Amino acid sequence: MGDDPPGALEKTGEAVRRRVLGDAHVDRAQASTTAFDEPFQTLITRAAWGTVWSRPEFTLRERSIVTIALLAALGHHDELAMHVRATANTGATPEDVREALLHVAIYAGVPAANTAIKIAKKVYADLGRTWPEGGDTP
């Protein structure tokens, strides 16, 4: 990545961030950026979005699933909710999220998965996604 022209990681990162999180989210984040957190915003745009999320080895769907599992396992609830909302843009389905959270239960613990499932269900409900009683989705 050292051979990239100046600003290339920011440009790529912003494009991927917008594709995953949506324009409204990124616009809000940019509007609330101050001199204090601007270096952090630049860092995540370059590193997370411009370097990692833009790699071709995983699809956005696959990165979304991995990210949700990691955030759930680590207990990062606000970021987890944001990434569950972002599945509308990445192609990860509620079934994908459910399977990721089952892995969390086994490898990171039932309490972490239980909390993450509650968060995912709330996000889906807020988005108007409901399932029939006894349905096969979360």
C-alpha positions, 0 to 999 in steps of 0.5 A, spaced: 500 500 500 506 504 500 506 505 493 498 508 492 498 515 490 497 520 496 489 520 498 488 514 494 486 510 501 482 515 503 478 515 496 477 508 496 476 508 504 470 513 503 467 509 497 467 502 501 465 505 507 459 509 503 457 502 500 457 498 506 454 503 511 450 508 507 451 515 505 446 518 511 451 514 516 457 517 513 455 524 512 452 524 519 459 522 521 463 527 517 458 532 519 460 531 527 467 530 526 471 535 530 479 537 530 479 532 536 477 526 532 479 528 525 485 523 526 481 517 528 476 518 522 482 519 517 485 512 520 479 508 520 477 511 513 484 509 511 486 502 515 479 499 516 475 501 509 481 503 504 485 497 506 481 491 509 474 492 507 477 493 500 481 487 499 478 482 494 479 476 497 473 476 501 466 479 499 463 485 502 458 479 505 463 475 508 467 481 511 460 483 514 459 476 517 466 476 520 465 483 523 459 481 526 462 475 529 468 479 532 464 485 534 459 480 538 464 476 541 468 482 543 462 486 546 462 492 542 454 493 542 454 499 538 458 497 532 455 491 532 448 494 531 451 498 526 454 492 522 447 489 523 444 495 519 449 495 514 447 488 512 442 491 508 448 493 503 453 488 504 448 482 502 449 478 509 442 475 510 439 474 517 440 467 517 448 469 516 447 473 522 444 468 526 449 463 524 455 467 525 452 468 532 451 461 533 459 461 532 460 466 537 456 462 542 461 456 542 467 460 541 466 466 545 461 464 550 453 464 550 452 470 554 456 474 548 451 471 543 445 472 547 446 479 548 448 480 540 442 476 538 437 481 542 441 487 539 440 483 532 433 482 533 432 489 535 435 492 529 431 487 525 425 490 528 427 497 527 428 496 520 421 493 520 423 485 519 419 480 522 418 473 522 412 468 523 412 465 530 416 459 530 419 461 523 426 459 521 429 466 522 432 470 528 
